[in-house]
Amino acid sequence: MSILGNLFMFIKTRSDLREALKVQKIAQATFANQYYLDEVDKNAADDESDPLGKHLDRFKKLLAKNDMNDRSPEHLSAYINYFNRAYKTNGIFTQADRHAAWELFVEIDTRVATIGLENGIELAALRSIYQLFELHRDIAKRHGPNCRSYYHITQEYFDHYIRPFSSKWHNELKDDNNDQFRKELIDLQVEIRSLKSSLEEIIK
């Protein structure tokens, strides 16, 4: 069966990899560079000798070969294994989406702002929510373009619910308005629980 009709299958051959990159609209340069940074040298982009450029040339030549006439398919096995780990989809989400979603799910599930408040910890709750922005950004940057679906789904919650709340209360939280803060926090927690459900759908 063509990989076009079965996106969740493991790729096995050079032609599978070429087609999978095409289906997911991943440029060969993007894939080759990310492979090198993840698997070979994470600092390669800073090397003036341009190892990424040289690696891309080698990868393009390797990918252009014909499966039937290839006498050394093991040269491609590292790339295929990497694709199956990082880019393989279930039709919707990549492995990187799932790993990123799990990281944020754990952070949200264990934060005070999502599990209720005791007296006198409003500021801690607000700080906990604010820290989610940095966590989300770091997770998305670390998993890179492989987690686009995770990023777009999660970013909607940040833009529509979490950012307006944190922006408002960053300057307005005072001792005499704690009741209003708690009321709005309860409303926000409803949306955060919805985000957790969305993350669970990705993780499956």
C-alpha positions in Angstrom: 0.0 0.0 0.0 1.3 3.5 -0.8 2.4 5.6 2.1 0.0 8.2 0.8 -2.9 5.9 1.8 -1.3 4.7 5.0 0.5 7.5 6.8 0.9 5.7 10.0 3.0 2.8 8.6 6.7 2.5 9.3 8.7 3.4 6.3 11.3 0.9 5.2 12.9 2.0 1.9 14.4 5.0 0.2 11.3 5.5 -1.9 9.2 5.3 1.2 11.3 8.1 2.8 11.1 10.3 -0.3 7.3 9.9 -0.5 6.8 10.4 3.3 8.8 13.7 3.2 6.7 14.8 0.2 3.4 13.9 1.9 4.3 15.7 5.1 5.7 18.7 3.1 9.1 18.4 4.8 11.9 19.8 2.7 14.9 17.5 2.3 17.1 20.3 3.7 14.9 20.6 6.8 15.0 16.9 7.4 18.7 16.5 6.8 19.6 19.4 9.0 17.4 18.3 11.9 18.8 14.8 11.7 22.3 16.1 11.9 21.6 18.4 14.8 19.7 15.7 16.7 21.8 12.7 15.9 25.3 13.9 15.1 26.2 17.4 16.4 23.8 19.8 18.1 26.2 22.6 17.6 26.8 22.1 13.9 24.9 25.2 12.9 27.6 27.3 14.6 30.5 25.6 12.8 32.0 27.8 10.1 33.2 24.7 8.2 29.5 24.2 7.2 29.0 20.6 8.2 25.2 20.9 7.6 25.7 22.0 4.0 28.1 19.1 3.4 25.8 16.7 5.0 22.9 17.9 3.0 24.8 17.3 -0.3 25.6 13.7 0.9 22.0 13.1 1.9 20.5 14.4 -1.4 22.8 12.0 -3.3 21.9 9.1 -1.1 18.2 9.9 -1.4 18.3 10.1 -5.2 19.5 6.5 -5.6 17.2 3.8 -6.8 16.1 1.1 -4.2 16.5 -1.7 -6.7 20.1 -0.9 -7.6 21.3 0.1 -4.2 24.0 -2.2 -3.0 24.4 -0.6 0.4 20.9 0.2 1.9 22.4 0.2 5.4 23.7 3.8 4.6 20.1 4.9 4.7 18.9 3.0 7.7 19.9 5.7 10.2 17.7 8.2 8.4 14.8 5.8 8.2 15.0 5.0 11.9 15.1 8.7 12.7 12.1 9.4 10.6 10.1 6.6 12.2 11.0 8.0 15.6 10.5 11.7 15.0 8.3 12.2 12.0 6.1 9.1 11.6 2.4 10.1 11.9 -0.7 8.3 12.9 -2.4 10.3 10.2 -2.5 13.4 12.4 0.3 13.6 15.0 4.0 12.8 14.8 6.0 11.2 17.6 7.4 14.7 18.3 3.8 15.9 18.8 3.2 13.2 21.3 6.4 13.7 23.2 5.8 17.5 23.4 2.2 17.0 24.5 3.2 14.7 27.2 5.8 17.1 28.6 3.3 20.0 28.8 0.5 17.7 30.1 2.7 16.7 33.1 3.6 20.3 33.8 -0.1 21.4 33.7 -1.3 18.4 35.7 1.1 19.1 38.6 0.8 22.9 38.9 -1.0 24.6 41.8 -3.0 26.8 39.4 -4.7 23.9 37.9 -5.6 21.9 41.1 -7.3 24.5 43.3 -6.1 27.2 45.7 -5.6 27.4 49.4 -5.7 30.8 51.2 -3.0 33.3 50.4 -1.4 31.7 47.4 -2.9 33.8 44.6 0.4 35.2 43.6 2.0 31.8 43.4 -0.9 30.6 41.2 -0.4 33.5 38.9 3.3 32.9 38.7 2.7 29.2 38.0 0.4 30.1 35.1 2.9 32.7 33.7 5.6 30.0 33.8 3.6 27.9 31.4 4.5 30.3 28.5 8.2 29.6 28.9 7.6 25.9 29.3 5.5 25.8 26.1 8.0 27.8 24.1 11.0 25.7 25.3 9.1 22.4 24.5 8.2 23.6 21.0 11.7 24.8 20.3 13.3 21.6 21.6 11.1 19.3 19.5 11.3 21.6 16.5 9.2 21.6 13.3 8.2 17.9 13.9 5.7 19.1 16.5 3.7 21.6 14.4 0.3 20.1 15.3 1.1 20.2 19.0 2.2 23.8 18.7 -0.8 25.1 16.8 -3.3 23.4 19.1 -1.6 24.5 22.3 -1.0 28.0 21.1 -4.7 28.6 20.6 -5.3 28.0 24.3 -2.5 30.3 25.2 -3.6 33.1 22.9 -7.4 32.9 23.7 -7.4 32.1 27.4 -4.1 31.9 29.3 -2.5 35.1 27.9 -5.4 37.4 28.5 -5.7 36.1 32.1 -2.0 36.5 32.9 -1.8 39.9 31.2 -4.7 41.3 33.1 -3.7 40.0 36.6 0.0 40.6 36.2 -0.6 44.3 37.1 -4.0 44.1 38.8 -3.7 41.4 41.5 -4.0 43.1 44.9 -5.1 42.1 48.4 -8.5 43.6 47.9 -9.5 41.8 44.7 -8.5 38.2 45.5 -12.1 37.1 45.2 -12.4 38.3 41.6 -9.0 36.7 40.8 -10.2 33.4 42.2 -13.4 33.5 40.3 -11.7 34.2 37.0 -9.1 31.5 37.8 -11.8 29.0 38.2 -13.1 29.9 34.7 -9.5 29.6 33.3 -9.1 26.2 34.9 -12.0 25.0 32.9 -10.1 25.9 29.7 -6.9 24.5 31.0 -8.7 21.2 31.7 -9.9 21.3 28.1 -6.3 21.9 27.0 -5.3 18.8 29.0 -7.9 16.8 27.2 -6.5 18.0 23.9 -3.0 17.0 24.9 -4.3 13.6 25.9 -5.8 13.2 22.4 -2.3 13.9 20.9 -0.6 11.5 23.3 -2.8 8.5 22.4 
